[in-house]
Amino acid sequence: MQALSCLKELKLKLSNPQSLLLNFPSPEFRCPLSGQLMIDPVVIASSQAVKGMIGAIVDHNIRIGKEEIVAMDMAVEDVYNQTKQKVILCWKFFKICMLYIHVINVYSCFLLSCFHRIVARDLIKKKKAQVILGSRSWEETSSVAELGNQYGIPTLSFADPCPSWATERWPFFIQASPSKYLQMKAVAAMVQSWGWRRVNVIYEDTDSAVNGITPHLYDALQEVGAQISHLTALPSFPNASMLCGELAKLKAEQCRIFVVHASLALAERIFQMAKGMKMMEQCYVWITTDSVTGLVHSMDVSMMSSMQGVLGVERYYHDKERKYQDFYGRFQYEFGLKYAEEKNHEPGISALEAYDATWTVALAMKEGKINHQHLLDKLSITDFSGLSGKIQFSEQILAPSVNIFRIINVVGRSYLELGIWSDGIGFSVEVGENAKNNVSMEIFGKLFWPGGPLNAPRGWDIATVANAMRIGVPNASLIKRFVDVEYDPLTKSYAVSGFSIDVFKETVSYLPYFLPYSFIPFDGTYDALVEQVRLKNFDAAVGDIAIISKRCVDADFTHPHIESGLVLIVPIQSQSNRSWLFLKPSTKAMWFLIASINVYNGFVIWMIERNYCSELKGSPLNQIGTLLWLAFATLFSPQGEKLHSNLSRAATLVWLFVALIISQSYTASLTRMLTVPRLEPKVANIDTLRNSNAVIGYSRKTFVKDYLLNVLHFNPNNIKNFSSFKECAEDLKNGRIAGAFLEVPTSKVFLAKYCKSFMTTGPTYKFGGYGYVILYPFSFIEVYVCYFSHSFSAYYNFC
């Protein structure tokens, strides 16, 4: 109630500015909310004409506000001095003209946005302000922009980010600060540089952070393969117990990377509390955005001692240029005179933004009194190089002038400027074409981390309160090589092993943080196991789980660690009597023809050679024996007995050529008969099974039954299940089933055991392979499973 009465009193006084002048003839008046003095809003030289009037809303109680006041005062003075010398011949009234700025101090209160609206109305109606500057939070900006739009007064805001629809809803609204998206990419690059995969984000619970900073940071981290572990929103003024409780929750988790986006006052309390809770020691990493880093130059020793090892990101500006050096020296002098209580008088990025914004408005007011729309148009086409960078607007939003950010490291009583980060280039120690770039921050050399370790922290630690990840595994896998569950009665626990389990364990060992888990056997079907993951009874499921479309509806799958498919196993065709197999290559007629030709050839040689060799003569019985011997001798010997006649040699040559062809054909045919029948299945293809109404088998705990019914269209009465390899082999041998459908990895193990009796036939029906069922928060394992599935491809040698 007291605050409301104070607010009414302030509104009454603002509605009658003469009362302020009567009560406070000096250039200051006392704020009814805080009781502190505020800068006079109406010091106007009566002897000088006012060419343009700029209204500014500044929080005089904080460092940013103090820097903005000094910077805007300097900008007004510089505009007057520099323009008077340049355009004295063009602007005849410029000698007696002066741009003037009214500064209204804003003290924190629970009706801050309402207070800004009251102050803005006074600047517009009473002070005739043509432009409103200030407002660094979106809550303040929205109320002032709404009022400025009603009166047609351009409003330049330093708040970021502002919603994309802001300029459409309020045509007179201009965002005078660049987008924070590139800054969030710089933070993400720092995270990627050290291989960290998860970060905690602590931010001040304002519309600007909720709607702009955190989405930008989320997208930037996603691009580098990292993710936000926890988002912690804190009010601007949390009590000690609340702040301690939120930090305690984060400390209990395993992630040790923290990104802080908050005002300086809140950040100071966060780091002091974190130091007291031993969260500024080894294993911890703290990164601040420019809301804190941009004011690190103004921090006292006590604040610095609480931030040892903190890394920070801030906008880069050319601090080596002469224009900046001149501003720097004058600012230190002016700031020291105005705020002697401040120990550090250096300007920050907020002072540069305020200086450039004042110049922007001043340049747009060169033509003197112009209507508001014309002034808005002039502001929109502003194009000049300021202290903070190039000032140019695109759709009434300040375009990013540079994509460079400065990286700092808090050490001792001050901080070190490590180097810069450039979008698309990476990290470098200095700016310039000859600068060496690197995607890693190792280019900066040794960094000072919280707690003083020499090496970069790994980014995680064993959580003080860690709930183990519940991993479901199939308890009745068809083959033990993939998943083998054994119960130990001594320890009363289950021992889980197998190829799928080994891949999972090896994957987890390479994660950049600790992942507690426990295996829990599950006795149901594979579909039921996937359903349990969807119901969150299990966090994940590991094993020989096939990836099919039906299961993907209930949960997510990782990249398959084994390729798979569906094949048909059938018995090998039985062999006939092999006693007379050597006669099978030729028919009876062929055998008779060969024997007849052989005898005839022997007879021809005998007839020719008997006139030259006395051994070929004799009794008829001796002649017949000699004739038969010559027939076979010429078949196996190129010369037989020594031939005397050229005619007999010619006959023998022709016969040897024919005999060579016959022997090669016989050898090939006999080889085919000895080997090929063993590779011929009893069933040629699936169509034969389906058309013959044969019974087929499948593993009772797999998806195969649905596939056989819905895809291959088998009769449900002709489908029989089995629960083991032994049962499957017996059914195939005894003819109870004509074939069995197995998954490819399973079939390889089966054939390795029964390779003499069974074989695969027909095509392979492809599907997704074996993967792990996993919920989204743990889907980061997918990347590692994809990598290690190739590393373990030779883990088992299948037949």
C-alpha positions as a printed Julia matrix, in Angstrom:
799×3 Matrix{Float64}:
  0.0      0.0     0.0
  2.86     2.37    0.76
  4.37     1.73   -2.66
  1.03     2.41   -4.34
  0.61     5.68   -2.47
  4.14     6.69   -3.44
  3.39     5.86   -7.07
  0.22     8.01   -6.99
  2.19    10.84   -5.44
  4.83    10.59   -8.17
  2.16    10.54  -10.89
  0.55    13.64   -9.36
  3.85    15.47   -9.31
  4.67    14.46  -12.86
  1.28    15.71  -14.02
  2.2     19.12  -12.61
  5.89    19.75  -13.36
  5.59    23.29  -11.99
  5.21    21.83   -8.53
  8.56    20.15   -8.96
 10.16    23.42   -9.93
  8.53    25.27   -7.06
  9.5     22.73   -4.48
 12.95    22.03   -5.88
 14.52    25.12   -7.41
 17.85    23.27   -7.67
 18.59    20.95  -10.64
 17.62    17.93   -8.52
 14.45    16.58   -6.91
 13.82    13.79   -4.44
 12.19    10.57   -5.64
  9.09     9.79   -3.57
  9.71     6.03   -3.92
 13.28     5.87   -2.68
 13.92     9.2    -1.07
 17.08     9.66   -3.17
 17.89    12.6    -5.41
 17.22    12.43   -9.16
 18.71    14.48  -12.01
 16.76    17.55  -13.05
 14.71    16.92  -16.22
 14.24    20.57  -17.2
 17.42    22.56  -17.4
 16.9     24.54  -20.61
 18.96    27.54  -21.66
 16.47    30.2   -22.53
 18.94    31.93  -24.81
 19.25    28.88  -27.07
 16.64    27.45  -29.38
 16.01    23.71  -29.1
 16.4     21.88  -32.4
 15.44    18.48  -31.14
 14.29    16.99  -27.87
 15.37    13.52  -26.78
 13.82    11.75  -23.82
 15.69     9.0   -22.04
 14.57     6.6   -19.33
 17.57     5.46  -17.31
 17.98     3.53  -14.08
 20.32     5.82  -12.18
 20.8      3.34   -9.37
 22.79     0.73  -11.33
 26.11     0.82  -13.12
 24.59     0.52  -16.61
 22.34     3.51  -15.98
 25.23     5.62  -14.72
 27.33     4.79  -17.77
 24.41     5.58  -20.09
 23.82     9.0   -18.5
 27.46    10.05  -18.87
 27.69     8.64  -22.41
 24.48    10.38  -23.58
 25.62    13.69  -22.05
 28.91    13.34  -23.9
 27.1     12.51  -27.14
 24.91    15.62  -26.88
 28.0     17.76  -26.28
 29.91    16.14  -29.17
 26.98    16.57  -31.58
 26.72    20.25  -30.75
 30.42    20.95  -30.97
 31.17    18.93  -34.08
 28.09    19.92  -36.05
 28.51    23.62  -35.29
 31.94    23.57  -36.9
 30.88    21.57  -39.92
 27.6     23.07  -41.03
 27.85    26.65  -39.9
 27.42    27.83  -43.47
 24.48    25.5   -44.16
 22.49    25.83  -40.96
 22.19    29.4   -40.06
 20.32    28.62  -36.84
 22.74    26.0   -35.65
 24.84    28.46  -33.62
 21.96    29.06  -31.3
 20.5     25.56  -31.56
 21.16    22.71  -29.2
 20.0     19.15  -28.86
 18.81    18.49  -25.35
 18.35    15.32  -23.36
 16.11    14.75  -20.35
 17.16    11.98  -18.01
 14.58    10.5   -15.67
 15.92     8.09  -13.06
 14.04     4.89  -12.44
 14.31     3.06   -9.14
 13.33    -0.54   -8.81
  9.77    -1.21   -7.75
  7.21    -3.91   -8.29
  5.28    -1.75  -10.76
  8.3     -0.99  -12.93
  6.57    -1.16  -16.29
  3.73     1.05  -15.06
  6.25     3.55  -13.75
  8.01     3.6   -17.12
  4.73     4.33  -18.81
  4.07     7.28  -16.49
  7.56     8.66  -17.02
  7.33     8.23  -20.8
  3.99    10.04  -20.9
  5.52    12.96  -19.0
  8.46    13.1   -21.42
  6.1     13.15  -24.4
  3.38    15.48  -23.15
  5.22    17.83  -20.81
  8.75    17.85  -22.17
  7.73    17.5   -25.84
 10.24    14.7   -26.4
 10.43    13.67  -30.05
 12.23    10.38  -29.35
 12.39     8.09  -26.31
 15.66     6.26  -25.49
 16.35     3.59  -22.9
 14.57     0.52  -21.5
 16.85    -2.5   -21.3
 14.23    -5.09  -20.38
 11.34    -6.22  -22.53
  8.84    -5.56  -19.73
  9.84    -1.89  -19.68
 10.13    -1.66  -23.44
  6.65    -3.01  -24.18
  4.91    -0.42  -22.0
  6.93     2.48  -23.42
  6.57     1.24  -27.01
  2.79     1.0   -26.61
  2.64     4.6   -25.41
  5.06     5.81  -28.07
  2.93     4.2   -30.74
 -0.16     5.98  -29.44
  1.52     9.38  -29.71
  3.54     8.55  -32.83
  6.85     8.98  -31.0
  9.79     6.78  -32.09
 11.06     4.58  -29.27
 14.64     3.25  -29.34
 15.13     0.3   -27.0
 18.33    -1.41  -25.85
 16.39    -4.53  -24.86
 17.19    -7.77  -26.6
 15.76    -9.89  -27.83
 12.49    -8.32  -28.78
  9.78   -10.46  -30.4
  9.75   -10.51  -34.2
  6.24    -9.08  -34.16
  7.21    -6.03  -32.09
  7.93    -3.74  -35.06
  4.69    -4.85  -36.73
  2.56    -4.15  -33.68
  4.32    -0.88  -32.87
  5.46     0.8   -36.11
  7.35     3.48  -34.13
  9.42     0.93  -32.22
 13.14     0.54  -33.06
 15.46    -2.05  -31.54
 18.8     -0.31  -30.97
 20.75    -3.4   -29.87
 21.8     -6.34  -32.07
 20.43    -9.86  -31.76
 21.98   -12.17  -29.17
 21.88   -15.23  -31.45
 25.52   -14.92  -32.54
 26.55   -14.49  -28.92
 24.8    -17.75  -28.06
 26.73   -19.4   -30.93
 29.92   -18.17  -29.28
 28.86   -19.81  -26.01
 28.05   -23.03  -27.91
 31.47   -22.9   -29.6
 33.11   -22.75  -26.18
 31.12   -25.78  -25.08
 32.04   -27.67  -28.26
 35.71   -26.7   -27.94
 36.17   -28.84  -24.83
 33.88   -31.69  -25.86
 31.19   -30.95  -23.3
 27.77   -32.36  -24.21
 25.41   -31.03  -21.55
 25.06   -27.65  -19.85
 22.92   -26.13  -17.13
 21.45   -22.71  -17.86
 20.73   -20.23  -15.06
 18.83   -17.18  -16.25
 16.85   -14.29  -14.86
 13.14   -14.95  -15.27
 12.3    -12.13  -17.66
 10.42   -12.18  -20.94
 13.63   -11.3   -22.79
 15.45   -14.38  -21.51
 12.52   -16.77  -21.76
 11.48   -15.82  -25.29
 14.85   -14.96  -26.76
 18.04   -15.97  -25.02
 17.18   -19.55  -24.08
 15.74   -20.48  -27.52
 18.84   -19.03  -29.21
 21.12   -20.94  -26.85
 19.14   -24.15  -27.33
 19.46   -23.92  -31.12
 23.15   -23.06  -30.96
 23.9    -26.01  -28.68
 21.93   -28.35  -30.91
 24.12   -27.36  -33.85
 27.26   -28.49  -32.0
 25.78   -31.73  -30.66
 25.17   -30.52  -27.09
 22.0    -30.0   -25.15
 20.61   -28.2   -22.13
 20.45   -30.46  -19.1
 18.53   -28.12  -16.8
 16.94   -24.69  -17.18
 16.83   -22.78  -13.91
 14.8    -19.56  -13.88
 15.42   -17.17  -11.0
 13.47   -14.04  -10.14
 15.35   -10.75  -10.12
 15.38   -10.65   -6.32
 15.29   -14.23   -4.96
 15.59   -14.77   -1.25
 18.6    -16.64    0.09
 16.75   -19.9     0.79
 15.31   -20.06   -2.7
 18.66   -19.34   -4.36
 20.42   -21.9    -2.17
 17.74   -24.5    -2.94
 18.0    -24.07   -6.71
 21.8    -24.29   -6.67
 21.61   -27.35   -4.42
 19.4    -29.08   -7.01
 21.95   -28.37   -9.72
 24.82   -29.5    -7.52
 23.08   -32.82   -6.91
 23.11   -33.56  -10.65
 26.17   -34.7   -12.6
 26.43   -31.86  -15.12
 29.04   -29.31  -14.04
 28.81   -26.78  -16.88
 26.82   -23.62  -16.04
 25.82   -20.77  -18.34
 24.63   -17.65  -16.5
 22.5    -14.97  -18.14
 21.34   -12.48  -15.54
 21.66    -8.9   -14.39
 24.8     -7.93  -12.53
 22.98    -7.75   -9.18
 21.54   -11.25   -9.53
 24.79   -12.68  -10.91
 26.68   -11.31   -7.92
 24.37   -13.18   -5.54
 24.57   -16.36   -7.62
 28.37   -16.5    -7.58
 28.64   -15.59   -3.9
 26.17   -18.34   -3.02
 27.9    -20.82   -5.37
 31.25   -20.11   -3.74
 29.78   -20.73   -0.3
 28.33   -24.04   -1.53
 31.74   -25.11   -2.94
 30.51   -24.88   -6.52
 33.45   -22.71   -7.61
 35.97   -25.52   -7.21
 37.48   -28.16   -9.48
 35.24   -29.94  -12.01
 32.98   -26.88  -12.28
 32.81   -24.57  -15.31
 30.99   -21.22  -15.34
 30.29   -19.17  -18.48
 28.63   -15.74  -18.42
 26.97   -13.8   -21.23
 27.5    -10.1   -21.89
 24.82    -9.13  -19.34
 27.52    -9.95  -16.77
 30.72    -9.93  -18.83
 29.97    -6.44  -20.18
 30.23    -5.09  -16.62
 33.16    -7.14  -15.36
 35.3     -4.0   -15.49
 33.14    -2.41  -12.78
 33.23    -5.27  -10.28
 34.89    -4.86   -6.91
 37.43    -7.21   -5.33
 34.83    -9.13   -3.38
 32.82    -9.89   -6.51
 35.97   -10.89   -8.38
 36.97   -13.29   -5.61
 33.64   -15.08   -6.05
 34.13   -15.47   -9.81
 37.63   -16.93  -10.03
 38.0    -19.0   -13.2
 34.77   -17.8   -14.81
 34.76   -17.54  -18.61
 32.82   -14.72  -20.23
 31.58   -13.6   -23.64
 30.96   -10.01  -24.66
 30.51    -8.03  -27.85
 33.71    -7.01  -29.55
 34.39    -3.35  -30.3
 37.47    -1.69  -31.73
 39.14    -0.37  -28.6
 42.37     0.45  -30.45
 40.9      3.13  -32.69
 41.66     6.77  -31.97
 37.97     7.65  -31.77
 37.48     5.18  -28.97
 40.65     6.22  -27.18
 39.46     9.84  -27.13
 36.06     8.75  -25.83
 37.69     6.48  -23.25
 39.79     9.26  -21.7
 36.94    11.78  -21.61
 34.5      9.22  -20.23
 36.79     8.31  -17.35
 37.12    11.98  -16.45
 33.4     12.77  -16.71
 32.35     9.6   -14.93
 34.79    10.21  -12.11
 33.42    13.71  -11.59
 29.79    12.62  -11.64
 30.11     9.38   -9.71
 33.11     9.67   -7.46
 31.88     6.79   -5.31
 32.53     4.35   -8.16
 35.99     2.81   -7.98
 36.31     1.99  -11.68
 35.55     4.61  -14.29
 35.97     2.59  -17.5
 33.12     2.5   -20.03
 31.38    -0.73  -20.96
 29.45    -1.79  -24.04
 26.26    -0.24  -22.62
 27.93     3.2   -22.6
 28.96     2.77  -26.23
 25.43     1.74  -27.21
 23.93     4.77  -25.47
 26.46     7.1   -27.1
 25.78     5.69  -30.56
 21.99     5.76  -30.05
 22.12     9.44  -29.1
 24.18    10.19  -32.2
 21.67     8.22  -34.27
 18.79    10.38  -33.09
 20.82    13.57  -33.37
 21.74    12.92  -36.99
 18.1     12.23  -37.8
 17.16    15.65  -36.33
 19.44    17.68  -38.54
 16.54    19.21  -40.4
 15.1     20.69  -37.25
 11.41    20.35  -36.45
 10.04    17.51  -38.57
  7.0     15.32  -38.14
  7.29    12.04  -36.31
  6.92     9.83  -39.39
  9.69    11.71  -41.17
 11.88    11.34  -38.1
 11.15     7.6   -38.0
 12.13     7.31  -41.65
 15.36     9.18  -40.98
 16.18     6.87  -38.09
 15.49     3.79  -40.21
 18.03     4.79  -42.88
 20.81     5.62  -40.41
 24.2      4.43  -41.6
 27.43     5.42  -39.83
 30.29     3.84  -37.86
 29.85     4.26  -34.14
 31.9      3.26  -31.14
 30.05    -0.05  -30.73
 30.24    -0.88  -34.43
 28.37    -0.02  -37.59
 24.97     1.54  -36.95
 22.54     0.4   -39.59
 18.94    -0.76  -39.25
 17.15    -3.53  -41.11
 13.39    -3.51  -40.68
 13.86    -1.17  -37.67
 16.21    -3.64  -35.94
 19.91    -2.89  -35.52
 21.78    -5.13  -37.93
 24.74    -7.05  -36.44
 27.8     -5.01  -37.38
 30.36    -7.65  -36.45
 30.23   -11.36  -35.8
 33.13   -11.21  -33.35
 33.0    -11.67  -29.58
 35.64   -11.19  -26.94
 36.44   -14.09  -24.58
 37.61   -13.22  -21.07
 38.8    -15.21  -18.05
 38.44   -13.9   -14.5
 41.78   -14.25  -12.7
 42.81   -12.67   -9.41
 41.53    -9.13   -8.89
 40.88    -8.54  -12.58
 40.35   -10.47  -15.78
 42.33   -11.55  -18.84
 41.24   -10.97  -22.42
 42.02   -14.38  -23.88
 41.12   -13.61  -27.46
 38.13   -13.55  -29.76
 35.66   -15.88  -31.4
 34.43   -15.2   -34.96
 31.41   -16.84  -36.54
 32.5    -19.26  -39.24
 36.21   -18.89  -38.33
 36.66   -19.95  -34.73
 38.93   -18.77  -31.96
 41.97   -16.56  -32.4
 44.21   -14.54  -30.14
 43.88   -11.32  -32.12
 41.89    -9.7   -34.91
 43.36    -9.47  -38.36
 43.91   -11.25  -41.63
 47.16   -12.79  -40.4
 45.66   -14.06  -37.16
 45.83   -17.81  -36.55
 42.44   -19.43  -36.08
 41.41   -22.63  -34.39
 38.11   -24.29  -33.54
 39.5    -25.05  -30.08
 40.13   -22.68  -27.21
 43.46   -24.41  -26.7
 44.86   -21.71  -28.99
 44.63   -19.39  -25.96
 47.07   -21.55  -24.0
 46.48   -22.44  -20.37
 43.25   -21.15  -18.88
 42.45   -20.51  -15.25
 39.55   -22.76  -14.21
 37.54   -22.68  -10.96
 39.6    -24.41   -8.3
 42.8    -23.9   -10.29
 43.23   -27.21  -12.19
 45.77   -27.22  -15.0
 43.59   -29.18  -17.41
 40.11   -28.42  -18.64
 37.35   -29.98  -16.5
 35.54   -32.93  -18.04
 32.21   -31.2   -17.44
 30.58   -33.82  -15.25
 30.98   -35.57  -11.97
 29.27   -38.4   -10.15
 25.97   -37.01   -8.97
 25.41   -36.8    -5.24
 21.82   -37.9    -5.82
 21.65   -40.12   -8.88
 18.75   -42.29   -9.94
 20.1    -45.2   -11.92
 18.75   -45.56  -15.42
 16.39   -48.59  -15.56
 17.34   -50.74  -18.56
 14.99   -53.52  -19.58
 16.51   -56.61  -21.23
 14.67   -59.6   -22.77
 14.9    -62.56  -20.4
 14.23   -65.25  -23.01
 16.28   -64.27  -26.03
 16.44   -67.04  -28.64
 20.24   -66.93  -28.74
 22.52   -66.25  -25.8
 25.22   -64.57  -27.87
 23.18   -61.37  -27.99
 21.54   -61.34  -24.57
 22.2    -63.88  -21.83
 20.46   -63.43  -18.48
 21.57   -65.67  -15.62
 20.38   -65.6   -12.03
 22.97   -65.92   -9.28
 21.32   -67.46   -6.19
 24.24   -66.47   -3.97
 24.05   -62.76   -4.67
 20.35   -62.92   -5.56
 20.98   -60.78   -8.61
 20.97   -61.16  -12.37
 24.1    -61.24  -14.52
 23.49   -59.89  -18.01
 25.95   -60.44  -20.87
 26.04   -60.81  -24.64
 26.98   -58.85  -27.73
 24.19   -56.27  -27.46
 25.04   -55.73  -23.79
 28.76   -55.35  -24.54
 28.08   -52.71  -27.19
 25.91   -50.76  -24.76
 28.51   -50.91  -21.96
 31.33   -49.84  -24.25
 29.22   -46.98  -25.57
 28.4    -45.71  -22.1
 32.08   -45.84  -21.1
 32.84   -43.27  -23.81
 30.15   -40.81  -22.77
 31.58   -37.5   -21.53
 29.8    -37.89  -18.18
 28.79   -40.59  -15.73
 25.62   -42.55  -16.53
 24.36   -44.84  -13.76
 22.19   -47.72  -14.96
 20.92   -51.14  -13.94
 19.71   -54.05  -16.07
 16.27   -55.45  -15.28
 15.18   -58.73  -16.95
 11.76   -58.74  -18.63
  9.83   -61.96  -19.3
  7.28   -60.68  -21.8
  7.42   -60.33  -25.57
  9.59   -57.82  -27.35
  6.56   -55.69  -28.22
  5.59   -55.65  -24.55
  9.14   -54.61  -23.63
  8.93   -51.62  -25.98
  5.55   -50.78  -24.49
  7.1    -50.7   -21.01
  9.55   -48.06  -22.19
  6.68   -45.97  -23.53
  4.91   -46.3   -20.17
  8.18   -45.16  -18.49
  8.44   -48.33  -16.43
 11.86   -48.61  -18.1
 14.07   -45.73  -19.18
 15.41   -47.82  -22.05
 15.57   -51.36  -23.41
 18.74   -53.08  -24.59
 19.04   -56.33  -26.52
 18.32   -57.98  -29.85
 15.28   -55.76  -30.45
 14.3    -55.38  -34.08
 13.47   -51.88  -35.32
 10.07   -52.0   -37.04
  7.49   -49.33  -37.78
  5.0    -50.67  -35.25
  7.45   -50.28  -32.38
  8.63   -46.82  -33.48
  5.16   -45.5   -32.67
  5.65   -46.25  -28.98
  9.28   -45.17  -28.48
 12.46   -44.0   -30.15
 15.23   -46.27  -31.39
 18.94   -45.67  -31.59
 20.99   -46.32  -34.68
 21.08   -50.11  -35.23
 24.18   -51.82  -33.89
 23.53   -54.87  -36.13
 21.94   -54.97  -39.55
 19.18   -57.5   -39.86
 16.42   -58.97  -41.99
 14.15   -62.02  -42.25
 15.16   -65.26  -44.02
 13.63   -68.72  -44.55
 15.47   -71.78  -43.16
 14.65   -75.13  -44.81
 16.16   -78.65  -44.73
 18.75   -79.65  -47.29
 17.57   -82.08  -49.95
 18.37   -85.74  -48.99
 20.97   -87.69  -51.04
 20.23   -90.88  -53.14
 22.38   -94.14  -53.27
 25.94   -93.1   -54.13
 27.38   -96.61  -54.83
 27.07   -96.34  -58.63
 27.32   -92.53  -58.71
 30.37   -92.7   -61.02
 28.14   -94.06  -63.79
 25.62   -91.22  -63.51
 27.45   -88.58  -65.58
 26.68   -90.46  -68.82
 23.69   -92.41  -70.06
 23.78   -96.1   -70.94
 23.8    -95.29  -74.66
 26.7    -92.94  -74.15
 28.67   -95.54  -72.22
 27.99   -98.11  -75.01
 29.02   -95.62  -77.69
 32.28   -94.8   -75.9
 33.11   -98.48  -75.46
 32.3    -99.24  -79.09
 34.47   -96.38  -80.39
 37.26   -97.45  -78.1
 37.17  -101.06  -79.35
 36.89   -99.9   -82.94
 39.92   -97.64  -82.55
 41.9   -100.54  -81.07
 40.82  -102.75  -83.98
 41.99  -100.18  -86.57
 45.4    -99.85  -84.92
 45.71  -103.63  -84.65
 44.92  -104.06  -88.34
 47.55  -101.48  -89.33
 50.31  -102.43  -86.9
 50.02  -106.25  -87.23
 51.99  -106.1   -90.5
 54.92  -104.39  -88.72
 54.93  -106.17  -85.39
 55.14  -109.93  -84.98
 53.77  -109.71  -81.43
 50.39  -108.79  -82.84
 50.19  -112.14  -84.63
 49.34  -115.5   -83.12
 46.36  -117.54  -82.1
 42.85  -116.01  -82.39
 42.54  -115.8   -78.61
 45.86  -114.0   -78.41
 44.81  -111.67  -81.2
 41.56  -110.74  -79.39
 43.4   -110.0   -76.13
 45.95  -107.89  -77.94
 43.17  -105.95  -79.72
 41.39  -105.11  -76.44
 44.64  -104.13  -74.77
 45.48  -101.77  -77.66
 42.03  -100.16  -77.36
 42.58   -99.13  -73.73
 46.34   -98.55  -74.07
 45.74   -95.82  -76.64
 43.2    -94.2   -74.3
 45.61   -93.74  -71.38
 48.95   -93.49  -73.18
 49.83   -91.06  -75.95
 51.95   -93.71  -77.65
 50.55   -97.04  -76.4
 53.15   -99.49  -77.71
 55.54   -97.98  -80.18
 53.57   -97.34  -83.36
 55.25   -97.99  -86.72
 52.74   -96.62  -89.19
 51.76   -93.02  -89.71
 48.17   -94.15  -90.29
 47.99   -95.69  -86.83
 49.51   -92.53  -85.33
 46.85   -90.37  -87.06
 44.04   -92.6   -85.81
 45.45   -92.49  -82.29
 45.72   -88.64  -82.36
 42.07   -88.24  -83.35
 40.99   -90.65  -80.64
 43.07   -88.91  -77.95
 41.43   -85.55  -78.8
 37.96   -87.1   -78.5
 38.95   -88.89  -75.3
 40.17   -85.59  -73.75
 36.81   -83.94  -74.38
 34.92   -86.91  -73.0
 37.07   -87.11  -69.83
 36.72   -83.37  -69.05
 32.95   -83.5   -69.5
 32.76   -86.59  -67.3
 34.84   -84.94  -64.53
 32.65   -81.81  -64.51
 29.45   -83.8   -64.43
 30.64   -86.06  -61.65
 31.82   -83.07  -59.57
 28.43   -81.4   -59.95
 26.68   -84.54  -58.82
 28.88   -84.84  -55.75
 28.43   -81.23  -54.57
 25.34   -79.47  -55.97
 22.69   -81.77  -54.53
 23.93   -80.84  -51.04
 23.1    -77.15  -51.73
 19.62   -77.73  -53.01
 16.83   -77.0   -50.5
 13.76   -79.1   -50.2
 11.62   -75.98  -50.69
 12.56   -73.62  -53.48
 10.81   -70.42  -52.31
  8.09   -68.93  -50.14
  5.46   -69.21  -52.87
  5.88   -72.98  -52.8
  5.21   -73.05  -49.07
  2.19   -70.77  -49.35
  0.64   -72.61  -52.3
  1.22   -76.06  -50.8
 -0.43   -75.03  -47.51
  2.69   -76.17  -45.62
  3.28   -75.46  -41.95
  6.01   -72.95  -41.11
  7.67   -71.99  -37.83
  8.77   -68.79  -36.07
 10.23   -67.68  -32.76
  7.37   -67.03  -30.36
  8.85   -63.84  -28.84
  9.55   -61.92  -32.02
  7.55   -59.79  -34.42
  7.79   -62.46  -37.15
  4.23   -63.78  -36.71
  2.7    -60.4   -37.56
  5.0    -60.12  -40.55
  4.02   -63.58  -41.83
  0.31   -62.81  -41.51
  0.16   -59.18  -42.63
  2.96   -58.95  -45.17
  3.59   -62.46  -46.54
 -0.08   -63.49  -46.11
  0.36   -66.98  -44.71
 -2.6    -68.88  -43.32
 -2.69   -68.38  -39.51
 -3.52   -72.11  -39.09
 -0.24   -73.02  -40.8
  2.0    -71.09  -38.43
  3.71   -72.82  -35.49
  6.01   -71.24  -32.92
  9.11   -72.64  -31.25
 11.1    -71.43  -28.26
 14.59   -72.84  -28.89
 16.98   -73.84  -31.63
 16.69   -77.48  -30.62
 12.94   -77.48  -31.0
 13.21   -75.74  -34.36
 15.77   -78.26  -35.68
 13.7    -81.26  -34.55
 10.54   -79.89  -36.16
 12.38   -79.32  -39.44
 13.95   -82.79  -39.45
 10.71   -84.57  -38.53
  8.69   -82.62  -41.09
  6.38   -80.97  -38.56
  7.31   -77.68  -40.23
  8.49   -77.22  -43.8
 10.52   -74.1   -43.01
 11.35   -71.65  -40.24
 11.56   -67.86  -40.5
 14.47   -66.4   -38.53
 16.1    -62.98  -38.32
 19.42   -62.78  -40.14
 21.7    -62.63  -37.05
 19.72   -65.46  -35.47
 19.86   -67.55  -38.64
 23.67   -67.24  -38.77
 23.99   -68.62  -35.28
 21.48   -71.39  -36.08
 23.29   -72.46  -39.27
 26.62   -72.38  -37.45
 25.23   -75.14  -35.26
 23.21   -77.07  -37.86
 25.03   -76.24  -41.09
 24.97   -79.87  -42.36
 21.21   -80.2   -42.26
 19.69   -76.81  -43.07
 20.19   -73.81  -45.34
 18.59   -70.49  -46.26
 16.48   -70.05  -49.36
 14.59   -67.25  -51.03
 15.08   -63.5   -50.64
 16.03   -61.58  -47.5
 13.25   -59.32  -46.22
 14.98   -56.21  -44.88
 13.97   -54.18  -41.82
 15.65   -51.75  -39.43
 18.11   -54.05  -37.69
 18.73   -54.43  -33.95
 18.65   -51.21  -31.93
 18.08   -49.93  -28.42
 14.71   -48.6   -27.32
 15.3    -45.3   -25.62
 13.42   -42.2   -24.58
 14.33   -38.75  -25.91
 16.22   -37.39  -22.86
 18.75   -40.19  -23.3
 18.84   -40.21  -27.11
 22.38   -38.79  -27.02
 23.56   -42.41  -26.85
 22.48   -42.83  -30.46
 25.58   -41.05  -31.77
 27.9    -43.33  -29.84
 26.0    -46.52  -30.72
 26.32   -45.58  -34.4
 30.09   -45.32  -34.01
 30.68   -48.41  -31.91
 28.41   -50.62  -34.0
 31.11   -50.48  -36.67
 33.89   -51.02  -34.17
 32.23   -54.21  -32.93
 31.27   -55.56  -36.35
 33.9    -58.3   -36.05
 33.17   -59.06  -32.42
 31.58   -62.37  -33.33
 32.31   -64.5   -36.39
 29.15   -66.12  -37.64
 29.17   -69.17  -39.93
